Amino acid sequence: MGNFFTKGRIALITIFTVLFIDQFIKIWVKTHMYWHESYRVTDWFYILFTENNGMAFGMELFGKLFLTSFRIVAVAVIAWYLYRFVKHGLKTGFIVCVSLILTGALGNIIDSVCYGVLFSESTMSMRATFLPEGGGYAPWLYGKVVDMFYFPIIEANWPQWMPFVGGEHFIFFSPIFNFADAAISCGIIALLLFYSKYLNDSYQLIKKK
């Protein structure tokens, strides 16, 4: 059993498991919920369907084609590094972290590249359908990333005495994100917490032939 769970297989299991969960959630939300429809799980956790053209957590930067192209190049670079990390037998936890980052980026690439062609438009009055007769809502590379996790942990008003923002409403942790975003964040945070000193050594190692 120990021989089965090689570092390469662990990386592949991580990639395929996270990718399957991410796409399953997105496809279910896309085909079962109206745009901006929400389900209350608790007071601080909602499933809220939205879409974005930008990067993680709904950030909008540059143009759509640039962002999709950037994602593809970034995933190719991360995949190459991951291959080298596995080949050189680096720590299993480190490989899992890099696999999470790779898979999160790949999950959002699938949305950007394919969803515009595979699904009809999601609106407040119509759910999306898979492979619609009239074609999808956008050409290849112009699809929108599906987001659904919303955690308004704290919702209140700033005290009146505070300058600039006094009396204004605020929500602590307002971004809406998806499982792929969470995988990227967990991978990066774990790398910084547990492998920060290991990062430079890993880079120097894979440079050696």
C-alpha positions in Angstrom: 0.0 0.0 0.0 2.9 2.3 0.8 4.3 1.8 -2.7 0.9 2.7 -4.2 0.9 6.2 -2.7 3.9 7.5 -4.4 4.4 11.3 -4.5 3.3 11.4 -8.2 0.1 9.5 -7.4 -0.6 11.6 -4.4 -0.3 14.7 -6.7 -2.6 13.2 -9.3 -5.2 12.1 -6.6 -5.2 15.6 -5.2 -5.6 17.1 -8.6 -8.4 14.9 -9.8 -10.3 14.9 -6.5 -10.3 18.7 -6.1 -11.1 19.2 -9.8 -14.0 16.8 -9.6 -15.5 18.5 -6.5 -15.0 22.0 -7.9 -16.7 21.2 -11.2 -19.5 19.2 -9.7 -20.4 22.1 -7.4 -20.2 24.6 -10.2 -22.3 22.6 -12.7 -24.9 21.9 -10.0 -25.2 25.6 -9.1 -25.1 26.7 -12.7 -28.0 24.3 -13.7 -30.1 24.4 -10.6 -30.0 28.0 -9.4 -31.0 31.4 -10.8 -28.4 34.1 -11.1 -28.1 35.8 -7.6 -30.3 33.2 -6.0 -29.1 32.2 -2.5 -29.6 29.5 0.0 -29.1 30.3 3.7 -27.1 27.6 5.4 -26.4 29.7 8.6 -26.5 33.4 9.5 -22.8 33.6 8.4 -22.8 31.1 5.4 -24.8 31.3 2.2 -24.8 29.5 -1.1 -25.1 32.6 -3.4 -24.8 32.0 -7.2 -22.9 34.7 -9.0 -20.4 34.8 -11.9 -17.4 36.9 -12.6 -15.1 37.7 -15.5 -12.0 38.3 -13.3 -9.6 36.5 -11.1 -10.0 34.9 -7.7 -12.7 36.3 -5.4 -14.3 38.3 -8.2 -11.4 40.7 -8.8 -11.7 42.5 -12.2 -8.3 43.3 -13.8 -7.4 43.9 -17.4 -9.4 42.2 -20.3 -11.1 38.8 -20.3 -8.9 37.3 -23.0 -5.8 38.4 -21.2 -7.0 36.9 -18.0 -7.8 33.6 -19.6 -4.5 33.5 -21.4 -2.7 34.4 -18.2 -4.4 31.6 -16.4 -3.4 29.0 -19.0 0.2 30.1 -19.0 0.3 30.1 -15.2 -1.1 26.6 -15.0 1.4 25.4 -17.5 4.3 26.9 -15.5 2.9 25.5 -12.2 2.4 22.0 -13.8 6.0 22.0 -15.0 7.3 22.9 -11.5 5.1 20.3 -9.9 6.5 17.7 -12.3 10.0 18.7 -11.3 9.1 18.7 -7.6 7.8 15.1 -7.9 10.7 14.0 -10.0 13.2 15.2 -7.3 11.2 13.6 -4.5 10.4 16.8 -2.5 8.3 16.6 0.6 4.8 15.2 0.2 3.1 18.0 2.0 4.9 20.5 -0.3 3.7 18.6 -3.4 0.1 18.6 -2.1 0.2 22.3 -1.6 1.5 23.0 -5.1 -1.1 20.5 -6.4 -3.9 22.5 -4.7 -2.7 25.7 -6.3 -2.5 24.1 -9.7 -5.9 22.5 -9.5 -7.6 25.6 -8.3 -6.2 27.6 -11.2 -7.2 24.8 -13.6 -10.7 24.7 -12.2 -11.3 28.3 -13.0 -9.6 27.9 -16.4 -12.3 25.3 -17.3 -15.0 27.9 -16.6 -13.3 30.6 -18.6 -12.5 28.5 -21.6 -15.5 26.2 -21.8 -18.6 27.4 -19.9 -19.5 30.1 -22.4 -19.9 27.4 -25.0 -21.3 24.6 -22.9 -24.1 26.6 -21.0 -26.8 29.1 -21.8 -26.9 32.4 -19.9 -27.9 32.4 -16.3 -30.4 35.1 -15.4 -32.7 36.0 -12.5 -35.6 34.3 -14.3 -34.0 31.4 -16.1 -31.6 28.7 -15.1 -28.8 27.7 -17.4 -29.0 24.6 -19.5 -26.2 22.3 -20.6 -25.4 22.3 -24.4 -28.4 24.5 -25.3 -29.8 24.2 -28.9 -29.1 27.8 -29.7 -25.5 27.7 -28.5 -23.9 29.0 -25.4 -23.8 32.5 -24.0 -20.2 33.3 -25.1 -17.4 32.0 -27.4 -14.5 29.9 -26.3 -12.2 31.6 -23.8 -14.9 34.1 -22.8 -16.8 32.1 -20.2 -17.6 33.4 -16.7 -16.3 31.8 -13.6 -19.0 30.4 -11.3 -18.8 31.5 -7.6 -21.1 30.5 -4.8 -19.6 30.5 -1.3 -20.5 33.6 0.7 -19.5 34.1 4.4 -20.8 37.4 5.8 -19.3 36.5 9.2 -19.9 40.0 10.7 -22.4 42.5 9.4 -22.8 45.8 11.2 -22.5 49.6 10.9 -19.3 51.5 11.6 -19.6 53.7 14.8 -20.8 57.3 14.0 -17.6 58.8 15.5 -15.3 57.1 13.0 -13.9 59.4 10.3 -14.9 58.8 6.7 -16.8 55.6 7.3 -18.9 56.5 10.4 -22.4 55.1 10.1 -21.8 53.2 6.9 -22.7 49.5 6.6 -19.9 46.9 6.4 -19.6 43.2 6.0 -16.6 41.3 7.2 -15.6 38.9 4.5 -17.8 39.9 1.6 -16.1 38.2 -1.3 -18.0 35.4 -3.0 -15.7 32.5 -4.1 -15.7 28.9 -5.3 -14.0 25.7 -4.3 -11.1 26.3 -6.7 -10.4 29.7 -5.1 -10.4 27.9 -1.7 -7.9 25.3 -3.0 -5.6 28.1 -4.2 -5.8 30.0 -0.9 -5.3 26.9 1.2 -2.3 25.8 -0.9 -0.7 29.2 -0.7 -1.4 29.7 3.1 0.0 26.2 3.9 3.1 26.9 1.8 3.8 30.1 3.6 3.1 28.6 7.1 4.9 25.3 6.8 7.2 25.5 3.8 8.4 29.1 3.6 12.0 28.2 4.3 11.7 25.2 1.9 10.6 27.3 -1.1 14.0 28.7 -2.1 15.7 25.4 -1.5 13.1 23.7 -3.7 13.7 26.2 -6.5 17.4 25.8 -6.3 17.1 22.0 -6.4 15.0 21.8 -9.5 17.4 24.1 -11.4 20.0 21.4 -11.1 20.1 18.8 -13.8 
